[in-house]
Amino acid sequence: MTIASLRILVAGAGITGQALAFWLTRGGHQVTVAERFPALRATGAQVDLRGQGIEAVKRMGLLEAVRSKLVDEAGVAFINSRGKARATIMANTSGRGRQTLTSEYEIMRGDLVHILNDVTKDDAEYVFGKGVDDFEQDPHRVVARFSDGSSGEFDLLIGADGQGSRIRRMLLPQGSDPYWRVGIHMAYWFVPRIASDSIIRDTYMVAGGRQIMRRSHNATETQVYFVMREESEEASAIHRAPVERQQEFWAGRFRDSGWQTERFIEGMKTSPFFYSQEIVQVRTDTWSKGRVVLAGDAAHCASPYSGMGISAGLVGAHVLAGEINRHPGDLPTALANYDRVLRPFVNEIQGQVNPRLLRLGMPMTQRAIDVFQATTALACFLHVPDLAARLSKEDRGGNWQLPENPAPTSAA
Ligand SMILES: Cc1cc2nc3c(=O)[nH]c(=O)nc-3n(C[C@H](O)[C@H](O)[C@H](O)COP(=O)(O)OP(=O)(O)OC[C@H]3O[C@@H](n4cnc5c(N)ncnc54)[C@H](O)[C@@H]3O)c2cc1C
């Protein structure tokens, strides 16, 4: 069967943008991926694949490539200020039920970015250092304007440009706020690994709604996460400040925290990367308008607490590209189907993030921390997390099934 070959511009070479390039080029389309950064952003910390996200990787034929890069994380320990584990929840490696806090598929984001790039770079045109600044559309085409002053004409523009999407800002009515905030902020970076850094993730709770996590992904590096509850304008604005100011902010909020805080703050200054963000979800009823459509975090960021950010990007790309490949000559139907098919999955994973539960896990007082840890220790002693995971029928995306995509085809 031959189909109409569309000229498709994807804004953003993240996980979603590259997964779109994978499926759309296999549908016979001419795909350009424009990334505003000068090179592939193969940075980031450890991410997990769960449920339908694992299935999406399988359908791409990349499960073995992903397996070869998995990070060995045995479980999560809740520790006291001397680093002693009060409770430990091990990963569910039984192959049955739901995954625990640790997924069976933990991978560094950069490794996944490279895996996707390796299988798309010869078929799609990647353009780096060129952001999509603006667009105009009529019923027949969309004209994108790029950050270098150039412009290009396409049949479809896909905004896979992340949580702060510029394409989304232009698509939604002026003044609309798609962010659903949970009042939590997070920063993460790498420090040199030391002998006592094990393959169990340490979680250290600090009074004042703060948390420090440590996890090690290779022989030389350890990841550090500072997380805190705060609902202030200063905290919400800090993520857009220069990195030095962000680091001062985080050091100031955690300096008195004990355990290995000083080591982590010292290591911040020389870390190869530093990422600071407010935990938000993107919730909008509008995913497309005419010949412009949103995908991944730009459309439906579920937040790191969903454990499904990466999976949702892969799943969303699978569904969107599948519908475009199925209806290349009828974009309104393709984009309406994308919304109809994917929306229940997104509602499911977004709905699983419960701000009250999150706050419960980040207590304000030492007494509440002690109660939390004693309760968790008792539950672990009774194997409650392990049994709950193994006996659960569904993983985080519920029983929603990844649809079949049309077989690869050649362009007309
Ligand atoms: C550098 C980086 C590190 C990350 N690290 C982690 C992590 O450690 N843990 C975690 O859970 N999640 C992390 N994330 C987020 C995670 O990758 C996403 O939640 C998930 O993969 C969905 O990805 P996405 O492709 O939809 O969006 P993103 O991963 O945000 O990718 C969007 C891409 O679009 C590009 N872009 C933005 N605006 C434009 C524009 N106007 N024109 C062209 N390109 C544009 C960005 O530079 C980026 O490469 C990180 C994201 C990035 C960009």
The ligand as a MOL file (V3000), in Angstrom:
LIG
                    3D

  0  0  0     0  0            999 V3000
M  V30 BEGIN CTAB
M  V30 COUNTS 53 58 0 0 0
M  V30 BEGIN ATOM
M  V30 1 C 17.9540 17.9070 29.6370 0
M  V30 2 C 16.8060 17.1740 30.2670 0
M  V30 3 C 17.0170 16.3670 31.3910 0
M  V30 4 C 15.9620 15.6860 31.9890 0
M  V30 5 N 16.2120 14.9070 33.0600 0
M  V30 6 C 15.2090 14.2110 33.6260 0
M  V30 7 C 15.4480 13.3600 34.7400 0
M  V30 8 O 16.5730 13.2470 35.2000 0
M  V30 9 N 14.3990 12.6990 35.2960 0
M  V30 10 C 13.1380 12.8200 34.7780 0
M  V30 11 O 12.2050 12.1870 35.3150 0
M  V30 12 N 12.8790 13.6110 33.7150 0
M  V30 13 C 13.8750 14.3080 33.1400 0
M  V30 14 N 13.6080 15.1100 32.0680 0
M  V30 15 C 12.2220 15.1720 31.5630 0
M  V30 16 C 11.8820 13.9180 30.7650 0
M  V30 17 O 12.8360 13.7470 29.7340 0
M  V30 18 C 10.4600 14.0610 30.2080 0
M  V30 19 O 9.5490 14.1530 31.2860 0
M  V30 20 C 9.9980 12.8960 29.3120 0
M  V30 21 O 11.0600 12.2380 28.7020 0
M  V30 22 C 9.0960 13.4230 28.1870 0
M  V30 23 O 9.9710 14.0920 27.3260 0
M  V30 24 P 9.6100 15.1090 26.2050 0
M  V30 25 O 10.4540 14.7110 25.0350 0
M  V30 26 O 8.1550 15.2300 26.0230 0
M  V30 27 O 10.1420 16.5100 26.7830 0
M  V30 28 P 11.6450 16.9260 27.1350 0
M  V30 29 O 12.4520 15.7980 27.6000 0
M  V30 30 O 11.5520 18.1230 28.0110 0
M  V30 31 O 12.2520 17.3690 25.6950 0
M  V30 32 C 11.8380 18.5550 25.0540 0
M  V30 33 C 12.9350 18.9670 24.0720 0
M  V30 34 O 12.4600 20.0760 23.3340 0
M  V30 35 C 13.4810 21.0650 23.2270 0
M  V30 36 N 12.8150 22.3380 22.9980 0
M  V30 37 C 12.1810 23.1330 23.9100 0
M  V30 38 N 11.6300 24.1960 23.2950 0
M  V30 39 C 11.9150 24.0780 21.9670 0
M  V30 40 C 11.5910 24.8610 20.8170 0
M  V30 41 N 10.8480 25.9860 20.8930 0
M  V30 42 N 12.0460 24.4320 19.6070 0
M  V30 43 C 12.7830 23.2790 19.4960 0
M  V30 44 N 13.1100 22.5220 20.5640 0
M  V30 45 C 12.6680 22.9100 21.7730 0
M  V30 46 C 14.2110 20.9440 24.5480 0
M  V30 47 O 15.5130 21.4780 24.4720 0
M  V30 48 C 14.2100 19.4260 24.7730 0
M  V30 49 O 15.3140 18.8100 24.1510 0
M  V30 50 C 14.6380 15.8170 31.4620 0
M  V30 51 C 14.4220 16.6240 30.3280 0
M  V30 52 C 15.4790 17.2910 29.7240 0
M  V30 53 C 15.2270 18.1450 28.4920 0
M  V30 END ATOM
M  V30 BEGIN BOND
M  V30 1 1 1 2
M  V30 2 1 2 3
M  V30 3 2 2 52
M  V30 4 2 3 4
M  V30 5 1 4 5
M  V30 6 1 4 50
M  V30 7 2 5 6
M  V30 8 1 6 7
M  V30 9 1 6 13
M  V30 10 2 7 8
M  V30 11 1 7 9
M  V30 12 1 9 10
M  V30 13 2 10 11
M  V30 14 1 10 12
M  V30 15 2 12 13
M  V30 16 1 13 14
M  V30 17 1 14 15
M  V30 18 1 14 50
M  V30 19 1 15 16
M  V30 20 1 16 17
M  V30 21 1 16 18
M  V30 22 1 18 19
M  V30 23 1 18 20
M  V30 24 1 20 21
M  V30 25 1 20 22
M  V30 26 1 22 23
M  V30 27 1 23 24
M  V30 28 2 24 25
M  V30 29 1 24 26
M  V30 30 1 24 27
M  V30 31 1 27 28
M  V30 32 2 28 29
M  V30 33 1 28 30
M  V30 34 1 28 31
M  V30 35 1 31 32
M  V30 36 1 32 33
M  V30 37 1 33 34
M  V30 38 1 33 48
M  V30 39 1 34 35
M  V30 40 1 35 36
M  V30 41 1 35 46
M  V30 42 1 36 37
M  V30 43 1 36 45
M  V30 44 2 37 38
M  V30 45 1 38 39
M  V30 46 1 39 40
M  V30 47 2 39 45
M  V30 48 1 40 41
M  V30 49 2 40 42
M  V30 50 1 42 43
M  V30 51 2 43 44
M  V30 52 1 44 45
M  V30 53 1 46 47
M  V30 54 1 46 48
M  V30 55 1 48 49
M  V30 56 2 50 51
M  V30 57 1 51 52
M  V30 58 1 52 53
M  V30 END BOND
M  V30 END CTAB
M  END
